[in-house]
Amino acid sequence: MTDTSTPTLLIVIASVREGRFGAEFGSWVADRARRHNGFHVEVVDLADIELPLALPASSPKIAGSDYPRPAGMAPLTRALERADAILLVTPEYNHSYPASLKAAIDWHFTQWAARPVAFASYGGAAGGRHAALHLENVLVELHAVPLRDSVALVNYFTAWSDGAPTDPGTEVAITATLDRLAWWAPALRNAREAAPYPG
């Protein structure tokens, strides 16, 4: 039996690029989330999801449950609906985040509302922080609650060894991020259950 008092954390691996690092980083993030013991952890890899860039004429905000999503997107949609908190594992491409993640966001609306969202980003000198900053602006528009705390893996190509980051600060950052998500997740879930979110 599932303990419904334990919040569900959805980890989304955003990169679908050939030879990507995201799956390895996402695996490490998921491992730390499971060790945290504050969540039921689910992982969705966007490389496994049908994500067309062409959107229907109607908005998912207006169409609601009648929004015509592809059948191959259903695992992502269901996972977003179950989630009490979301952690996006994203690279930084050209000072922003990948098109795969933008498509995943734009195909949904209510699934993001009143849910805490944090980031585990990676890249060069900025560690993916430009991607996270852009995501904050987008997610606020969807009434999500982006968190201040995040993980930023700087120069991942030299800061990673044997399946883990070499900088101990990354371990500190993931713990802080998970702690904040664990606080926000039940608080916002209780609020959504007490009254429909006015979005």
Backbone as numpy.savetxt, mean C-alpha at the origin, in Angstrom:
# Nx Ny Nz CAx CAy CAz Cx Cy Cz
-10.75 -20.12 13.05 -11.60 -18.94 13.05 -10.71 -17.69 13.05
-11.08 -16.67 12.26 -10.33 -15.44 12.20 -10.70 -14.54 13.36
-9.69 -13.98 14.01 -9.90 -13.01 15.07 -10.21 -11.67 14.43
-11.50 -11.29 14.43 -11.89 -10.07 13.74 -11.43 -8.82 14.46
-10.95 -8.95 15.71 -10.44 -7.77 16.41 -9.06 -7.38 15.91
-8.34 -8.32 15.30 -7.02 -8.04 14.77 -7.16 -7.39 13.39
-6.60 -6.20 13.19 -6.77 -5.53 11.90 -6.03 -6.24 10.78
-6.56 -6.11 9.59 -5.94 -6.68 8.39 -5.08 -5.62 7.72
-3.82 -5.95 7.51 -2.88 -5.08 6.80 -2.67 -5.63 5.40
-2.94 -4.81 4.40 -2.68 -5.18 3.01 -1.37 -4.56 2.56
-0.45 -5.39 2.12 0.81 -4.92 1.54 0.70 -5.06 0.03
0.89 -3.95 -0.67 0.78 -3.93 -2.13 2.18 -3.72 -2.71
2.63 -4.67 -3.52 3.91 -4.54 -4.22 3.61 -3.88 -5.56
4.15 -2.67 -5.75 3.69 -1.81 -6.84 4.40 -2.04 -8.17
5.67 -2.39 -8.15 6.42 -2.47 -9.39 6.08 -3.72 -10.19
5.94 -3.53 -11.50 5.74 -4.68 -12.40 6.88 -4.73 -13.43
7.92 -4.00 -13.18 9.04 -3.88 -14.11 9.83 -5.19 -14.16
10.34 -5.51 -15.34 11.18 -6.69 -15.50 12.44 -6.54 -14.64
12.80 -7.60 -13.92 13.98 -7.57 -13.07 13.83 -6.72 -11.83
12.62 -6.43 -11.43 12.35 -5.51 -10.32 12.91 -6.00 -8.99
13.19 -5.05 -8.14 13.62 -5.32 -6.77 12.42 -5.39 -5.82
11.29 -4.87 -6.26 10.13 -4.71 -5.38 9.64 -5.98 -4.73
9.69 -7.09 -5.44 9.20 -8.34 -4.85 10.06 -8.76 -3.68
11.37 -8.57 -3.78 12.26 -8.94 -2.68 12.07 -8.01 -1.48
11.98 -6.73 -1.76 11.75 -5.77 -0.68 10.38 -6.01 -0.04
9.37 -6.26 -0.89 8.03 -6.54 -0.38 7.99 -7.76 0.51
8.77 -8.78 0.17 8.83 -9.98 1.00 9.40 -9.66 2.37
10.43 -8.83 2.40 11.02 -8.43 3.68 10.03 -7.61 4.51
9.33 -6.69 3.86 8.32 -5.88 4.55 7.23 -6.77 5.13
6.75 -7.73 4.34 5.71 -8.63 4.81 6.19 -9.48 5.99
7.43 -9.91 5.92 8.00 -10.68 7.03 8.01 -9.85 8.32
8.41 -8.60 8.21 8.44 -7.74 9.40 7.03 -7.47 9.90
6.07 -7.34 9.00 4.69 -7.13 9.42 4.15 -8.34 10.16
4.49 -9.54 9.70 4.04 -10.75 10.40 4.70 -10.87 11.76
5.97 -10.53 11.84 6.67 -10.58 13.13 6.12 -9.56 14.12
5.57 -8.49 13.60 5.01 -7.44 14.45 3.87 -7.97 15.32
3.12 -8.94 14.78 2.01 -9.58 15.50 0.83 -8.66 15.77
0.76 -7.56 15.03 -0.37 -6.67 15.22 -1.42 -6.76 14.14
-1.21 -7.65 13.16 -2.07 -7.68 11.98 -2.28 -9.10 11.45
-3.39 -9.25 10.73 -3.48 -10.31 9.73 -2.88 -9.69 8.47
-1.89 -10.32 7.89 -1.16 -9.73 6.77 -1.58 -10.39 5.46
-1.94 -9.56 4.49 -2.19 -10.01 3.13 -1.21 -9.29 2.20
-0.82 -9.96 1.13 0.08 -9.36 0.15 -0.55 -9.49 -1.23
-0.59 -8.39 -1.95 -1.01 -8.40 -3.35 0.14 -7.83 -4.18
0.56 -8.59 -5.17 1.61 -8.17 -6.09 0.93 -7.70 -7.37
1.11 -6.44 -7.72 0.43 -5.90 -8.91 0.88 -6.58 -10.19
2.01 -7.28 -10.17 2.43 -8.05 -11.34 1.46 -9.18 -11.64
0.65 -9.56 -10.66 -0.31 -10.65 -10.83 -1.72 -10.16 -11.12
-1.90 -8.86 -11.24 -3.23 -8.26 -11.36 -3.42 -7.65 -12.74
-4.62 -7.81 -13.29 -4.97 -7.17 -14.56 -5.23 -5.68 -14.30
-4.42 -4.81 -14.91 -4.50 -3.37 -14.63 -4.49 -2.56 -15.92
-5.56 -2.59 -16.68 -5.59 -1.78 -17.90 -5.53 -0.29 -17.57
-4.90 0.48 -18.45 -4.80 1.92 -18.24 -6.06 2.66 -18.71
-6.79 2.07 -19.65 -8.03 2.69 -20.12 -9.14 2.46 -19.10
-9.73 3.54 -18.62 -10.75 3.47 -17.57 -12.15 3.60 -18.16
-13.17 3.06 -17.51 -14.55 3.26 -17.95 -14.93 4.73 -17.90
-15.98 5.07 -18.60 -16.42 6.47 -18.66 -16.88 6.99 -17.32
-17.53 6.15 -16.55 -18.04 6.58 -15.25 -16.94 6.53 -14.19
-17.12 7.28 -13.13 -16.17 7.29 -12.02 -16.51 6.19 -11.03
-15.51 5.55 -10.41 -15.82 4.55 -9.39 -16.50 5.17 -8.18
-16.29 6.46 -7.96 -16.98 7.14 -6.86 -18.48 7.18 -7.12
-18.87 7.42 -8.38 -20.28 7.52 -8.73 -20.91 6.13 -8.91
-20.18 5.23 -9.59 -20.75 3.92 -9.92 -20.81 2.98 -8.72
-19.92 3.16 -7.75 -19.93 2.30 -6.57 -19.68 0.85 -6.91
-20.50 -0.04 -6.36 -20.32 -1.48 -6.56 -20.61 -1.93 -7.98
-21.24 -1.05 -8.79 -21.54 -1.39 -10.19 -20.40 -1.04 -11.13
-19.29 -0.55 -10.60 -18.17 -0.14 -11.45 -17.63 -1.36 -12.20
-17.49 -1.28 -13.53 -17.14 -2.46 -14.34 -15.63 -2.74 -14.38
-15.15 -3.39 -13.32 -13.72 -3.73 -13.27 -13.46 -5.05 -14.00
-12.26 -5.22 -14.56 -11.91 -6.50 -15.19 -11.92 -7.63 -14.15
-12.23 -8.83 -14.61 -12.27 -9.97 -13.69 -10.92 -10.20 -13.03
-9.84 -9.93 -13.77 -8.51 -10.15 -13.23 -8.09 -9.16 -12.17
-8.92 -8.14 -11.93 -8.64 -7.17 -10.88 -9.31 -7.54 -9.56
-10.18 -8.54 -9.59 -10.97 -8.89 -8.41 -10.14 -9.18 -7.16
-9.01 -9.90 -7.26 -8.24 -10.14 -6.03 -7.76 -8.85 -5.36
-7.40 -7.86 -6.15 -6.98 -6.59 -5.57 -8.17 -5.87 -4.94
-9.28 -5.82 -5.64 -10.46 -5.13 -5.11 -10.92 -5.76 -3.80
-10.99 -7.08 -3.76 -11.42 -7.75 -2.52 -10.44 -7.49 -1.39
-9.15 -7.50 -1.70 -8.14 -7.26 -0.66 -8.23 -5.84 -0.12
-8.44 -4.86 -1.00 -8.61 -3.49 -0.55 -9.84 -3.35 0.33
-10.92 -4.02 -0.02 -12.15 -3.93 0.78 -11.98 -4.57 2.15
-11.17 -5.61 2.25 -10.92 -6.26 3.55 -9.95 -5.47 4.42
-9.14 -4.66 3.80 -8.02 -4.04 4.51 -8.48 -3.01 5.53
-7.85 -3.05 6.69 -8.00 -1.99 7.69 -6.85 -1.00 7.61
-5.76 -1.41 6.98 -4.59 -0.57 6.77 -3.88 -1.05 5.52
-3.15 -0.15 4.88 -2.48 -0.48 3.62 -1.04 0.03 3.67
-0.13 -0.81 3.21 1.28 -0.44 3.13 1.73 -0.64 1.69
2.09 0.45 1.03 2.46 0.42 -0.38 3.98 0.31 -0.50
4.44 -0.74 -1.18 5.86 -0.94 -1.44 6.12 -0.44 -2.86
6.78 0.71 -2.97 6.87 1.34 -4.28 8.29 1.81 -4.60
8.69 1.67 -5.85 9.92 2.30 -6.31 9.67 3.76 -6.66
10.74 4.47 -6.93 10.64 5.81 -7.48 11.15 5.78 -8.92
10.27 6.14 -9.85 10.64 6.24 -11.26 10.52 7.70 -11.66
11.61 8.32 -12.05 11.57 9.70 -12.53 10.86 10.64 -11.54
11.23 10.52 -10.28 10.70 11.35 -9.19 9.22 11.10 -8.90
8.71 9.95 -9.25 7.33 9.64 -8.91 7.18 8.12 -8.78
5.95 7.66 -8.74 5.67 6.25 -8.54 5.23 5.61 -9.87
5.21 4.28 -9.96 4.95 3.64 -11.26 3.50 3.71 -11.72
3.34 3.62 -13.03 2.00 3.67 -13.63 1.12 2.53 -13.14
1.71 1.39 -12.83 0.93 0.25 -12.32 0.19 0.62 -11.04
0.85 1.37 -10.16 0.22 1.76 -8.90 -0.85 2.82 -9.13
-0.59 3.75 -10.05 -1.62 4.76 -10.36 -2.86 4.11 -10.92
-2.69 3.11 -11.79 -3.85 2.40 -12.32 -4.60 1.69 -11.21
-3.88 1.02 -10.32 -4.54 0.32 -9.20 -5.33 1.27 -8.33
-4.78 2.45 -8.12 -5.49 3.47 -7.32 -6.73 3.96 -8.06
-6.58 4.31 -9.33 -7.66 4.96 -10.07 -8.84 4.04 -10.37
-8.62 2.73 -10.37 -9.71 1.80 -10.59 -10.59 1.65 -9.34
-10.23 2.31 -8.26 -10.97 2.18 -6.99 -11.22 3.56 -6.40
-12.12 3.63 -5.45 -12.34 4.89 -4.74 -12.70 4.64 -3.28
-13.90 4.09 -3.04 -14.34 3.91 -1.66 -13.42 2.96 -0.89
-12.73 2.08 -1.59 -11.86 1.11 -0.93 -10.69 1.79 -0.21
-10.36 3.01 -0.59 -9.26 3.74 0.05 -9.74 4.60 1.21
-11.01 4.96 1.19 -11.51 5.98 2.11 -11.40 5.57 3.57
-10.94 6.51 4.39 -10.85 6.34 5.84 -10.01 5.14 6.25
-8.96 4.89 5.47 -8.00 3.84 5.80 -6.60 4.44 5.90
-5.83 4.04 6.89 -4.46 4.54 6.98 -3.58 3.89 5.92
-2.73 4.68 5.31 -1.83 4.18 4.27 -0.42 4.65 4.60
0.53 3.72 4.56 1.94 4.04 4.77 2.73 3.54 3.56
4.01 3.92 3.51 4.83 3.64 2.35 6.14 2.99 2.75
6.55 2.02 1.97 7.90 1.47 2.02 8.47 1.69 0.63
9.25 2.74 0.48 9.74 3.14 -0.83 11.22 2.82 -0.97
11.65 2.77 -2.21 13.06 2.50 -2.48 13.46 3.21 -3.77
14.75 3.53 -3.83 15.26 4.21 -5.01 16.72 4.55 -4.84
17.12 5.67 -5.46 18.50 6.12 -5.37 18.73 6.97 -4.14
19.28 8.16 -4.34 19.66 9.00 -3.20 18.47 9.43 -2.35
17.29 9.52 -2.93 16.11 9.95 -2.18 15.38 8.78 -1.54
15.75 7.57 -1.86 15.09 6.41 -1.25 13.62 6.27 -1.60
13.22 6.86 -2.72 11.82 6.75 -3.12 10.90 7.77 -2.47
11.47 8.74 -1.76 10.62 9.71 -1.04 9.78 10.57 -1.98
10.29 10.85 -3.18 9.48 11.62 -4.14 8.21 10.85 -4.50
8.34 9.55 -4.67 7.16 8.73 -4.96 6.16 8.80 -3.82
6.65 8.70 -2.58 5.76 8.74 -1.42 5.06 10.10 -1.31
5.78 11.18 -1.58 5.16 12.50 -1.51 4.06 12.66 -2.55
4.29 12.17 -3.76 3.25 12.23 -4.78 2.04 11.38 -4.39
2.30 10.23 -3.81 1.20 9.36 -3.38 0.36 10.00 -2.28
1.00 10.73 -1.39 0.23 11.41 -0.34 -0.82 12.33 -0.94
-0.42 13.12 -1.95 -1.37 14.04 -2.58 -2.53 13.30 -3.23
-2.24 12.20 -3.90 -3.28 11.43 -4.57 -4.23 10.79 -3.56
-3.66 10.19 -2.54 -4.48 9.44 -1.58 -5.37 10.33 -0.72
-4.91 11.53 -0.44 -5.76 12.48 0.29 -7.02 12.78 -0.51
-6.88 12.88 -1.83 -8.05 13.12 -2.68 -9.07 11.99 -2.57
-8.59 10.78 -2.27 -9.48 9.61 -2.13 -9.92 9.41 -0.69
-9.65 10.39 0.15 -10.05 10.36 1.57 -9.33 9.28 2.37
-8.20 8.82 1.87 -7.35 7.94 2.67 -6.59 8.80 3.68
-5.89 8.14 4.61 -5.15 8.85 5.66 -3.68 8.45 5.56
-2.90 9.16 4.73 -1.47 8.85 4.63 -0.76 9.18 5.94
0.14 8.30 6.36 0.84 8.49 7.62 2.17 9.20 7.42
2.61 9.87 8.45 3.89 10.55 8.42 5.03 9.55 8.36
4.94 8.50 9.16 6.03 7.52 9.25 6.06 6.64 8.02
7.27 6.35 7.55 7.42 5.50 6.39 8.82 4.90 6.38
9.04 4.03 5.42 10.35 3.42 5.21 10.88 3.91 3.88
12.12 4.37 3.84 12.73 4.84 2.60 14.10 4.18 2.48
14.22 3.26 1.54 15.47 2.53 1.35 16.33 3.27 0.33
17.35 3.96 0.83 18.22 4.78 0.02 19.26 3.91 -0.69
19.46 4.19 -1.98 20.45 3.45 -2.78 20.34 1.94 -2.53
19.14 1.44 -2.79 18.85 0.04 -2.48 19.84 -0.93 -3.12
20.42 -0.55 -4.22 21.33 -1.45 -4.96 22.64 -1.68 -4.21
22.96 -0.80 -3.25 24.15 -1.03 -2.41 23.78 -1.22 -0.94
22.51 -1.00 -0.60 22.08 -1.05 0.80 21.31 -2.32 1.12
21.53 -3.36 0.34 20.77 -4.61 0.50 21.72 -5.78 0.37
21.62 -6.73 1.29 22.50 -7.90 1.25 21.81 -9.07 1.92
21.85 -10.23 1.26 21.29 -11.46 1.83 19.83 -11.29 2.26
19.05 -10.61 1.41 17.61 -10.51 1.64 17.18 -9.51 2.69
18.06 -8.58 3.06 17.71 -7.62 4.11 18.51 -6.33 3.90
18.00 -5.21 4.43 18.75 -3.96 4.33 19.97 -3.99 5.24
21.01 -3.31 4.84 22.24 -3.28 5.63 22.23 -2.17 6.67
21.39 -1.15 6.49 21.30 -0.04 7.43 20.33 -0.40 8.55
20.77 -0.48 9.80 19.86 -0.82 10.90 18.74 0.19 11.07
18.91 1.39 10.53 17.84 2.38 10.61 16.59 1.97 9.87
16.75 1.11 8.86 15.59 0.63 8.12 14.71 -0.24 9.00
15.32 -1.02 9.85 14.57 -1.85 10.81 13.81 -0.97 11.80
14.44 0.09 12.25 13.77 1.03 13.15 12.58 1.68 12.45
12.77 2.04 11.18 11.71 2.72 10.43 10.51 1.81 10.19
10.74 0.54 9.85 9.60 -0.35 9.60 8.83 -0.62 10.89
9.54 -0.72 12.00 8.86 -0.94 13.28 7.98 0.25 13.64
8.52 1.47 13.47 7.73 2.67 13.76 6.52 2.77 12.85
6.72 2.45 11.58 5.61 2.52 10.61 4.51 1.53 10.97
4.89 0.32 11.30 3.90 -0.70 11.67 3.20 -0.34 12.98
3.93 0.23 13.91 3.30 0.65 15.17 2.22 1.70 14.91
2.51 2.67 14.04 1.51 3.71 13.74 0.31 3.11 13.00
0.58 2.23 12.05 -0.53 1.58 11.35 -1.40 0.78 12.32
-0.76 0.12 13.28 -1.51 -0.69 14.25 -2.38 0.18 15.15
-1.99 1.44 15.35 -2.84 2.36 16.14 -4.00 2.87 15.29
-3.69 3.30 14.07 -4.71 3.89 13.22 -5.74 2.89 12.70
-5.30 1.68 12.41 -6.19 0.71 11.74 -7.47 0.44 12.54
-7.39 0.04 13.81 -8.64 -0.20 14.54 -9.42 1.08 14.82
-8.72 2.20 14.99 -9.42 3.45 15.26 -10.31 3.83 14.08
-9.77 3.74 12.87 -10.56 4.10 11.69 -11.58 3.02 11.35
-11.25 1.75 11.59 -12.24 0.70 11.37 -13.45 0.90 12.29
-13.20 1.21 13.56 -14.30 1.44 14.50 -15.13 2.62 14.07
-14.46 3.65 13.55 -15.20 4.83 13.09 -16.07 4.50 11.87
-15.53 3.71 10.94 -16.31 3.32 9.76 -17.51 2.45 10.14
-17.31 1.62 11.16 -18.40 0.74 11.59 -19.47 1.52 12.37
-19.05 2.57 13.05 -19.99 3.36 13.84 -20.89 4.22 12.95
-20.32 4.68 11.84 -21.10 5.52 10.91 -20.46 5.46 9.54
-21.24 5.37 8.47 -20.68 5.35 7.13 -19.82 6.60 6.89
-18.67 6.40 6.24 -17.82 7.55 5.98 -18.51 8.47 4.99
-18.58 9.78 5.27 -19.32 10.71 4.39 -18.51 11.13 3.19
-18.11 10.16 2.37 -17.30 10.47 1.21 -18.04 10.26 -0.07
